[in-house]
């Protein structure tokens, strides 16, 4: 597809060991995208899967012209942030939607595109912690989101309620921010939002409803050491170095 045929929207979904739900989620999402009159592409950002995820990506891309995928990282060493960053920078759409394979929330897409096209906002965040949101994940996962949000507020003066999960933005405004981000894995998304906030990019949060479709592909408690390490890097990079 040439640049002249570039879609209006690029949907980027990082995936890691998603063999169990990938086909059903993608088929459902493609079907639900027929509600929109804008052109779109779906980029599956595969990062280090050790199951049948890559083979399924190839199958789905052969089935749907709007789909593409890339693989990054070594098998068994998933890197959500690296995959998301590459997907954002490689996106061809005017607008980029960042989603999760167990969400694929087209209601968020509809509300976000209306806000972005209305002007005055360059980034929309679907918050699972904002007033009016519904978080039906297990309590420990909800608590984890509350804790990390509190840490970001204390350490980096974050003003919002959520940094991880659903996002939509104008690529021209956020791609330069993504290029400046220094951490990966779980905190890349947080750095992207916090840097955008500190640089004065207009951001709007909207409440969303989420419900877990499967166990996380990486256990919550295995993420803690890397989250703490990257939080320290962020404090030095943003608070001290500026």
Steps between C-alpha positions, in 0.01 A plus 500: 500500500642839397514810717220643288283212620594549866209440737350764722542285812764251608407263782807365682460195725805349674464123534696239693397133522142573396431175311191435712307815409675657201289360216164564666600850613627608158204352309259674737686831475510494119127430494424786740717745304237498225307756710756766405529688173871581540783291356710306748781250548566261787861437601569204727822576687619153593780490754670176591214249499586135554163348406314504168444876495728572203342230284157644581620848406606370159166325454299809593708735287440274200127515573461876554663766281487758781723289728876489536734384773860526602704308755750655736701358787625154579255213559407481866607857572186704440545876479163676485645850497752435223229346282255784567762766429596341168134465404439869572803617303422272203127587491385653171172643624431860593363370829640212707286288730686289760292206618530166677412166339261416785316834469466607132261774609335653193275715720817672620611540137174676412516742791872565460489578127213742556702682768818512292323623189312757706827685556682625807610154617795297369473197730208308650557252782247233587527491880392201704544706819316822409160585643239301311739222396436131567793270575384139525846346513604297805554721806878450504530636145278797578706569813820479297371775269407716799844452656701579187284806434572620854872444452495702177318784675752514784815443296417693182207728582270312263166680489279239335346174619639241256790453259474136393251352255275681254638809331429694181702789368612706205820334379665828402469620861599184688756323278776750599414435865524124446842547342622678816383226738781309669329207675325197358295204623216598736591865557540618140130588483526692827803694379324585174199645681701684767740655249204611288335651807816685606554632147156656497339273243120527538374177658150388592406197709176310450374217723494148355368162609738204497459132576780244496470236225796292613785485749775757430768363264764619750423451869442825689757436773772408247470853365574677828886509489506642146228754583697627799824515301340693216321731742839594642632567148200721430545704815863569405420575135193717556539660842876541516617530140176660379 
